[in-house]
Amino acid sequence: MHSLWRTLDRGTLRDIALVCLADAMVGAAFGAISVSGGLPPWVPVVMSLVVFAGGAQFAAVGVVLSGGAPIAAVAAGLVLNARLLPFGFAIGDVLGGRWWTRLTGAHLMTDEAVAFVLRDGDPRRRHAAFWACGLGLFVSWNAAVVLGALAGRGIGDTGALGLDAAFPAVLLALVLPSLAERNVHNAAPRRASAFGAAVAVAATPFLPAGLPVLLALTGLVLATRAPAPLPDREVH
């Protein structure tokens, strides 16, 4: 574990710490919202340990608190987490070859951990970034959910705190630096991101929560159609 942290530079460690802090705030909001909505405190705690997927947890609890059936809550969580399937193919090399490391890595896979992996090309740093972020988020998220669940009954309007906005803000902060780079290799990701975002925004008013995120993956079609590099001219 010590060598894992030594592999990462100070800037990456700082970014991981900030992500853990921001997600801890969201986890506290999740625990508080769940309990203040009428669920017993053990429900968000156990869900966070077993599911460990912030968006899916919010979607499932939202369905239950609005009067939906448990099967509908499970379906909402599964639909939202379906985006992790292509993530698994993209970062399969960092999970290791043993079955227990792959199983653990699959459980710790989050949008943030994947973002840290994809922004680095070195295999050792990719591996270290994934496990450092995944383990850090698991500990901070679950600890914050417990604190939020305990404080949930004493909070009136959890929406007034605005803590749920930290979750998309974290992802945006991770993505923007790579999209800001202007070079020929970065053109395809920018086109794919813009197209996927447009599709998701257009579909949001008409589709259940989770489906617009999946439709945003259609932007990958543009990423796979990057123009071929021009051949070098011969110098005479």
NUMARDREN-280503 format. One record per residue (C-alpha): residue number from 1; x, y, z; residue in one letter. Coordinates in nm, 3 decimals. Example, Ala and Ser with C-alpha at 12.3 -4.5 7.8 and 13.67 -1.06 7.14 Angstrom:
<sites>
<site resi="1" X="1.230" Y="-0.450" Z="0.780" resn="A"/>
<site resi="2" X="1.367" Y="-0.106" Z="0.714" resn="S"/>
</sites>
This chain:
<sites>
<site resi="1" X="0.000" Y="0.000" Z="0.000" resn="M"/>
<site resi="2" X="0.288" Y="0.239" Z="0.079" resn="H"/>
<site resi="3" X="0.440" Y="0.183" Z="-0.266" resn="S"/>
<site resi="4" X="0.098" Y="0.251" Z="-0.417" resn="L"/>
<site resi="5" X="0.094" Y="0.604" Z="-0.280" resn="W"/>
<site resi="6" X="0.461" Y="0.666" Z="-0.364" resn="R"/>
<site resi="7" X="0.391" Y="0.593" Z="-0.732" resn="T"/>
<site resi="8" X="0.161" Y="0.894" Z="-0.760" resn="L"/>
<site resi="9" X="0.280" Y="1.253" Z="-0.780" resn="D"/>
<site resi="10" X="0.173" Y="1.515" Z="-0.531" resn="R"/>
<site resi="11" X="-0.073" Y="1.678" Z="-0.771" resn="G"/>
<site resi="12" X="-0.259" Y="1.353" Z="-0.833" resn="T"/>
<site resi="13" X="-0.276" Y="1.278" Z="-0.461" resn="L"/>
<site resi="14" X="-0.414" Y="1.626" Z="-0.400" resn="R"/>
<site resi="15" X="-0.678" Y="1.578" Z="-0.669" resn="D"/>
<site resi="16" X="-0.779" Y="1.241" Z="-0.523" resn="I"/>
<site resi="17" X="-0.807" Y="1.395" Z="-0.175" resn="A"/>
<site resi="18" X="-1.028" Y="1.675" Z="-0.309" resn="L"/>
<site resi="19" X="-1.248" Y="1.425" Z="-0.490" resn="V"/>
<site resi="20" X="-1.284" Y="1.221" Z="-0.170" resn="C"/>
<site resi="21" X="-1.376" Y="1.534" Z="0.024" resn="L"/>
<site resi="22" X="-1.636" Y="1.641" Z="-0.232" resn="A"/>
<site resi="23" X="-1.787" Y="1.292" Z="-0.250" resn="D"/>
<site resi="24" X="-1.794" Y="1.273" Z="0.129" resn="A"/>
<site resi="25" X="-2.018" Y="1.579" Z="0.124" resn="M"/>
<site resi="26" X="-2.247" Y="1.406" Z="-0.126" resn="V"/>
<site resi="27" X="-2.244" Y="1.088" Z="0.086" resn="G"/>
<site resi="28" X="-2.348" Y="1.286" Z="0.392" resn="A"/>
<site resi="29" X="-2.631" Y="1.438" Z="0.189" resn="A"/>
<site resi="30" X="-2.739" Y="1.092" Z="0.073" resn="F"/>
<site resi="31" X="-2.753" Y="0.958" Z="0.428" resn="G"/>
<site resi="32" X="-2.939" Y="1.264" Z="0.554" resn="A"/>
<site resi="33" X="-3.189" Y="1.268" Z="0.266" resn="I"/>
<site resi="34" X="-3.261" Y="0.896" Z="0.305" resn="S"/>
<site resi="35" X="-3.326" Y="0.914" Z="0.679" resn="V"/>
<site resi="36" X="-3.512" Y="1.247" Z="0.674" resn="S"/>
<site resi="37" X="-3.737" Y="1.098" Z="0.404" resn="G"/>
<site resi="38" X="-3.844" Y="0.817" Z="0.636" resn="G"/>
<site resi="39" X="-3.598" Y="0.533" Z="0.578" resn="L"/>
<site resi="40" X="-3.429" Y="0.369" Z="0.879" resn="P"/>
<site resi="41" X="-3.061" Y="0.466" Z="0.918" resn="P"/>
<site resi="42" X="-2.931" Y="0.117" Z="0.838" resn="W"/>
<site resi="43" X="-3.077" Y="0.129" Z="0.484" resn="V"/>
<site resi="44" X="-2.843" Y="0.396" Z="0.335" resn="P"/>
<site resi="45" X="-2.549" Y="0.252" Z="0.531" resn="V"/>
<site resi="46" X="-2.594" Y="-0.103" Z="0.402" resn="V"/>
<site resi="47" X="-2.673" Y="0.023" Z="0.051" resn="M"/>
<site resi="48" X="-2.350" Y="0.223" Z="0.044" resn="S"/>
<site resi="49" X="-2.143" Y="-0.076" Z="0.151" resn="L"/>
<site resi="50" X="-2.305" Y="-0.322" Z="-0.089" resn="V"/>
<site resi="51" X="-2.387" Y="-0.102" Z="-0.392" resn="V"/>
<site resi="52" X="-2.129" Y="0.178" Z="-0.360" resn="F"/>
<site resi="53" X="-2.261" Y="0.384" Z="-0.651" resn="A"/>
<site resi="54" X="-2.372" Y="0.735" Z="-0.563" resn="G"/>
<site resi="55" X="-2.590" Y="0.802" Z="-0.865" resn="G"/>
<site resi="56" X="-2.761" Y="0.463" Z="-0.848" resn="A"/>
<site resi="57" X="-2.819" Y="0.503" Z="-0.474" resn="Q"/>
<site resi="58" X="-2.979" Y="0.845" Z="-0.517" resn="F"/>
<site resi="59" X="-3.196" Y="0.711" Z="-0.800" resn="A"/>
<site resi="60" X="-3.312" Y="0.406" Z="-0.602" resn="A"/>
<site resi="61" X="-3.388" Y="0.602" Z="-0.285" resn="V"/>
<site resi="62" X="-3.566" Y="0.870" Z="-0.490" resn="G"/>
<site resi="63" X="-3.798" Y="0.607" Z="-0.637" resn="V"/>
<site resi="64" X="-3.873" Y="0.457" Z="-0.294" resn="V"/>
<site resi="65" X="-3.933" Y="0.793" Z="-0.124" resn="L"/>
<site resi="66" X="-4.168" Y="0.898" Z="-0.404" resn="S"/>
<site resi="67" X="-4.381" Y="0.588" Z="-0.347" resn="G"/>
<site resi="68" X="-4.239" Y="0.362" Z="-0.616" resn="G"/>
<site resi="69" X="-4.210" Y="-0.016" Z="-0.584" resn="A"/>
<site resi="70" X="-3.880" Y="-0.172" Z="-0.473" resn="P"/>
<site resi="71" X="-3.846" Y="-0.346" Z="-0.809" resn="I"/>
<site resi="72" X="-3.866" Y="-0.005" Z="-0.979" resn="A"/>
<site resi="73" X="-3.594" Y="0.127" Z="-0.747" resn="A"/>
<site resi="74" X="-3.367" Y="-0.167" Z="-0.833" resn="V"/>
<site resi="75" X="-3.435" Y="-0.117" Z="-1.205" resn="A"/>
<site resi="76" X="-3.346" Y="0.254" Z="-1.180" resn="A"/>
<site resi="77" X="-3.017" Y="0.171" Z="-1.011" resn="G"/>
<site resi="78" X="-2.929" Y="-0.098" Z="-1.267" resn="L"/>
<site resi="79" X="-3.005" Y="0.130" Z="-1.561" resn="V"/>
<site resi="80" X="-2.791" Y="0.408" Z="-1.420" resn="L"/>
<site resi="81" X="-2.502" Y="0.172" Z="-1.341" resn="N"/>
<site resi="82" X="-2.507" Y="0.017" Z="-1.688" resn="A"/>
<site resi="83" X="-2.255" Y="0.284" Z="-1.790" resn="R"/>
<site resi="84" X="-1.993" Y="0.100" Z="-1.583" resn="L"/>
<site resi="85" X="-1.986" Y="-0.188" Z="-1.833" resn="L"/>
<site resi="86" X="-1.789" Y="0.001" Z="-2.101" resn="P"/>
<site resi="87" X="-1.577" Y="0.153" Z="-1.821" resn="F"/>
<site resi="88" X="-1.473" Y="-0.200" Z="-1.724" resn="G"/>
<site resi="89" X="-1.350" Y="-0.273" Z="-2.074" resn="F"/>
<site resi="90" X="-1.159" Y="0.056" Z="-2.084" resn="A"/>
<site resi="91" X="-0.964" Y="0.004" Z="-1.760" resn="I"/>
<site resi="92" X="-0.951" Y="-0.376" Z="-1.735" resn="G"/>
<site resi="93" X="-0.571" Y="-0.368" Z="-1.735" resn="D"/>
<site resi="94" X="-0.552" Y="-0.196" Z="-1.394" resn="V"/>
<site resi="95" X="-0.758" Y="-0.457" Z="-1.208" resn="L"/>
<site resi="96" X="-0.493" Y="-0.729" Z="-1.208" resn="G"/>
<site resi="97" X="-0.515" Y="-1.094" Z="-1.307" resn="G"/>
<site resi="98" X="-0.639" Y="-1.253" Z="-0.984" resn="R"/>
<site resi="99" X="-1.012" Y="-1.312" Z="-0.951" resn="W"/>
<site resi="100" X="-1.035" Y="-1.142" Z="-0.612" resn="W"/>
<site resi="101" X="-0.858" Y="-0.826" Z="-0.732" resn="T"/>
<site resi="102" X="-1.085" Y="-0.806" Z="-1.035" resn="R"/>
<site resi="103" X="-1.393" Y="-0.859" Z="-0.817" resn="L"/>
<site resi="104" X="-1.278" Y="-0.596" Z="-0.566" resn="T"/>
<site resi="105" X="-1.185" Y="-0.357" Z="-0.843" resn="G"/>
<site resi="106" X="-1.525" Y="-0.396" Z="-1.006" resn="A"/>
<site resi="107" X="-1.688" Y="-0.303" Z="-0.674" resn="H"/>
<site resi="108" X="-1.463" Y="0.002" Z="-0.632" resn="L"/>
<site resi="109" X="-1.513" Y="0.124" Z="-0.990" resn="M"/>
<site resi="110" X="-1.656" Y="0.475" Z="-0.998" resn="T"/>
<site resi="111" X="-1.670" Y="0.759" Z="-1.250" resn="D"/>
<site resi="112" X="-1.398" Y="0.944" Z="-1.062" resn="E"/>
<site resi="113" X="-1.161" Y="0.646" Z="-1.040" resn="A"/>
<site resi="114" X="-1.206" Y="0.578" Z="-1.412" resn="V"/>
<site resi="115" X="-1.137" Y="0.945" Z="-1.490" resn="A"/>
<site resi="116" X="-0.805" Y="0.930" Z="-1.303" resn="F"/>
<site resi="117" X="-0.705" Y="0.615" Z="-1.491" resn="V"/>
<site resi="118" X="-0.792" Y="0.748" Z="-1.835" resn="L"/>
<site resi="119" X="-0.599" Y="1.070" Z="-1.795" resn="R"/>
<site resi="120" X="-0.265" Y="0.888" Z="-1.756" resn="D"/>
<site resi="121" X="-0.089" Y="0.657" Z="-2.001" resn="G"/>
<site resi="122" X="0.170" Y="0.503" Z="-1.770" resn="D"/>
<site resi="123" X="0.058" Y="0.152" Z="-1.656" resn="P"/>
<site resi="124" X="0.201" Y="0.185" Z="-1.302" resn="R"/>
<site resi="125" X="0.044" Y="0.524" Z="-1.241" resn="R"/>
<site resi="126" X="-0.289" Y="0.408" Z="-1.390" resn="R"/>
<site resi="127" X="-0.291" Y="0.113" Z="-1.151" resn="H"/>
<site resi="128" X="-0.196" Y="0.326" Z="-0.850" resn="A"/>
<site resi="129" X="-0.446" Y="0.600" Z="-0.934" resn="A"/>
<site resi="130" X="-0.735" Y="0.357" Z="-0.963" resn="F"/>
<site resi="131" X="-0.674" Y="0.180" Z="-0.634" resn="W"/>
<site resi="132" X="-0.586" Y="0.496" Z="-0.443" resn="A"/>
<site resi="133" X="-0.898" Y="0.673" Z="-0.564" resn="C"/>
<site resi="134" X="-1.123" Y="0.367" Z="-0.532" resn="G"/>
<site resi="135" X="-1.018" Y="0.282" Z="-0.177" resn="L"/>
<site resi="136" X="-1.015" Y="0.646" Z="-0.069" resn="G"/>
<site resi="137" X="-1.364" Y="0.703" Z="-0.202" resn="L"/>
<site resi="138" X="-1.498" Y="0.383" Z="-0.047" resn="F"/>
<site resi="139" X="-1.378" Y="0.481" Z="0.300" resn="V"/>
<site resi="140" X="-1.476" Y="0.849" Z="0.282" resn="S"/>
<site resi="141" X="-1.815" Y="0.783" Z="0.118" resn="W"/>
<site resi="142" X="-1.926" Y="0.520" Z="0.368" resn="N"/>
<site resi="143" X="-1.803" Y="0.715" Z="0.670" resn="A"/>
<site resi="144" X="-1.990" Y="1.023" Z="0.547" resn="A"/>
<site resi="145" X="-2.309" Y="0.824" Z="0.482" resn="V"/>
<site resi="146" X="-2.304" Y="0.701" Z="0.843" resn="V"/>
<site resi="147" X="-2.263" Y="1.058" Z="0.972" resn="L"/>
<site resi="148" X="-2.534" Y="1.186" Z="0.740" resn="G"/>
<site resi="149" X="-2.774" Y="0.910" Z="0.841" resn="A"/>
<site resi="150" X="-2.720" Y="0.988" Z="1.210" resn="L"/>
<site resi="151" X="-2.782" Y="1.358" Z="1.150" resn="A"/>
<site resi="152" X="-3.071" Y="1.305" Z="0.909" resn="G"/>
<site resi="153" X="-3.351" Y="1.335" Z="1.161" resn="R"/>
<site resi="154" X="-3.224" Y="1.670" Z="1.280" resn="G"/>
<site resi="155" X="-3.203" Y="1.831" Z="0.934" resn="I"/>
<site resi="156" X="-3.513" Y="1.998" Z="0.799" resn="G"/>
<site resi="157" X="-3.460" Y="2.077" Z="0.431" resn="D"/>
<site resi="158" X="-3.162" Y="1.880" Z="0.301" resn="T"/>
<site resi="159" X="-3.209" Y="2.024" Z="-0.050" resn="G"/>
<site resi="160" X="-3.135" Y="2.373" Z="0.083" resn="A"/>
<site resi="161" X="-2.776" Y="2.267" Z="0.159" resn="L"/>
<site resi="162" X="-2.705" Y="2.204" Z="-0.209" resn="G"/>
<site resi="163" X="-2.467" Y="1.916" Z="-0.133" resn="L"/>
<site resi="164" X="-2.599" Y="1.702" Z="-0.419" resn="D"/>
<site resi="165" X="-2.450" Y="1.952" Z="-0.665" resn="A"/>
<site resi="166" X="-2.099" Y="1.849" Z="-0.559" resn="A"/>
<site resi="167" X="-2.126" Y="1.513" Z="-0.739" resn="F"/>
<site resi="168" X="-2.161" Y="1.642" Z="-1.097" resn="P"/>
<site resi="169" X="-1.924" Y="1.928" Z="-1.014" resn="A"/>
<site resi="170" X="-1.648" Y="1.677" Z="-0.930" resn="V"/>
<site resi="171" X="-1.686" Y="1.499" Z="-1.264" resn="L"/>
<site resi="172" X="-1.692" Y="1.827" Z="-1.454" resn="L"/>
<site resi="173" X="-1.374" Y="1.941" Z="-1.282" resn="A"/>
<site resi="174" X="-1.200" Y="1.618" Z="-1.384" resn="L"/>
<site resi="175" X="-1.310" Y="1.631" Z="-1.748" resn="V"/>
<site resi="176" X="-1.259" Y="1.999" Z="-1.829" resn="L"/>
<site resi="177" X="-0.875" Y="2.003" Z="-1.821" resn="P"/>
<site resi="178" X="-0.846" Y="1.727" Z="-2.081" resn="S"/>
<site resi="179" X="-1.107" Y="1.889" Z="-2.304" resn="L"/>
<site resi="180" X="-0.933" Y="2.227" Z="-2.282" resn="A"/>
<site resi="181" X="-0.619" Y="2.094" Z="-2.451" resn="E"/>
<site resi="182" X="-0.616" Y="2.200" Z="-2.814" resn="R"/>
<site resi="183" X="-0.437" Y="1.947" Z="-3.031" resn="N"/>
<site resi="184" X="-0.523" Y="1.711" Z="-3.311" resn="V"/>
<site resi="185" X="-0.538" Y="1.409" Z="-3.082" resn="H"/>
<site resi="186" X="-0.787" Y="1.582" Z="-2.851" resn="N"/>
<site resi="187" X="-1.033" Y="1.686" Z="-3.123" resn="A"/>
<site resi="188" X="-1.223" Y="1.356" Z="-3.120" resn="A"/>
<site resi="189" X="-1.289" Y="1.351" Z="-2.743" resn="P"/>
<site resi="190" X="-1.416" Y="1.711" Z="-2.759" resn="R"/>
<site resi="191" X="-1.658" Y="1.626" Z="-3.041" resn="R"/>
<site resi="192" X="-1.775" Y="1.311" Z="-2.861" resn="A"/>
<site resi="193" X="-1.825" Y="1.497" Z="-2.532" resn="S"/>
<site resi="194" X="-2.020" Y="1.780" Z="-2.695" resn="A"/>
<site resi="195" X="-2.244" Y="1.543" Z="-2.889" resn="F"/>
<site resi="196" X="-2.305" Y="1.316" Z="-2.589" resn="G"/>
<site resi="197" X="-2.387" Y="1.612" Z="-2.364" resn="A"/>
<site resi="198" X="-2.633" Y="1.751" Z="-2.622" resn="A"/>
<site resi="199" X="-2.808" Y="1.414" Z="-2.650" resn="V"/>
<site resi="200" X="-2.833" Y="1.376" Z="-2.271" resn="A"/>
<site resi="201" X="-2.971" Y="1.728" Z="-2.219" resn="V"/>
<site resi="202" X="-3.227" Y="1.686" Z="-2.499" resn="A"/>
<site resi="203" X="-3.346" Y="1.351" Z="-2.362" resn="A"/>
<site resi="204" X="-3.365" Y="1.451" Z="-1.994" resn="T"/>
<site resi="205" X="-3.720" Y="1.600" Z="-2.003" resn="P"/>
<site resi="206" X="-3.863" Y="1.291" Z="-2.173" resn="F"/>
<site resi="207" X="-3.683" Y="0.988" Z="-2.024" resn="L"/>
<site resi="208" X="-3.651" Y="0.843" Z="-1.672" resn="P"/>
<site resi="209" X="-3.342" Y="0.925" Z="-1.469" resn="A"/>
<site resi="210" X="-3.040" Y="0.727" Z="-1.586" resn="G"/>
<site resi="211" X="-3.139" Y="0.677" Z="-1.950" resn="L"/>
<site resi="212" X="-3.009" Y="1.016" Z="-2.073" resn="P"/>
<site resi="213" X="-2.666" Y="0.925" Z="-1.931" resn="V"/>
<site resi="214" X="-2.668" Y="0.603" Z="-2.131" resn="L"/>
<site resi="215" X="-2.773" Y="0.784" Z="-2.448" resn="L"/>
<site resi="216" X="-2.477" Y="1.018" Z="-2.402" resn="A"/>
<site resi="217" X="-2.256" Y="0.719" Z="-2.488" resn="L"/>
<site resi="218" X="-2.364" Y="0.767" Z="-2.850" resn="T"/>
<site resi="219" X="-2.095" Y="1.035" Z="-2.856" resn="G"/>
<site resi="220" X="-1.842" Y="0.754" Z="-2.869" resn="L"/>
<site resi="221" X="-1.941" Y="0.701" Z="-3.234" resn="V"/>
<site resi="222" X="-1.775" Y="1.033" Z="-3.317" resn="L"/>
<site resi="223" X="-1.467" Y="0.944" Z="-3.114" resn="A"/>
<site resi="224" X="-1.414" Y="0.628" Z="-3.320" resn="T"/>
<site resi="225" X="-1.430" Y="0.825" Z="-3.644" resn="R"/>
<site resi="226" X="-1.128" Y="1.045" Z="-3.588" resn="A"/>
<site resi="227" X="-0.975" Y="1.162" Z="-3.917" resn="P"/>
<site resi="228" X="-0.667" Y="0.975" Z="-4.029" resn="A"/>
<site resi="229" X="-0.340" Y="1.170" Z="-3.998" resn="P"/>
<site resi="230" X="-0.209" Y="1.325" Z="-4.317" resn="L"/>
<site resi="231" X="0.093" Y="1.150" Z="-4.467" resn="P"/>
<site resi="232" X="0.427" Y="1.320" Z="-4.422" resn="D"/>
<site resi="233" X="0.554" Y="1.504" Z="-4.727" resn="R"/>
<site resi="234" X="0.882" Y="1.396" Z="-4.866" resn="E"/>
<site resi="235" X="1.159" Y="1.651" Z="-4.852" resn="V"/>
<site resi="236" X="1.348" Y="1.687" Z="-5.182" resn="H"/>
</sites>
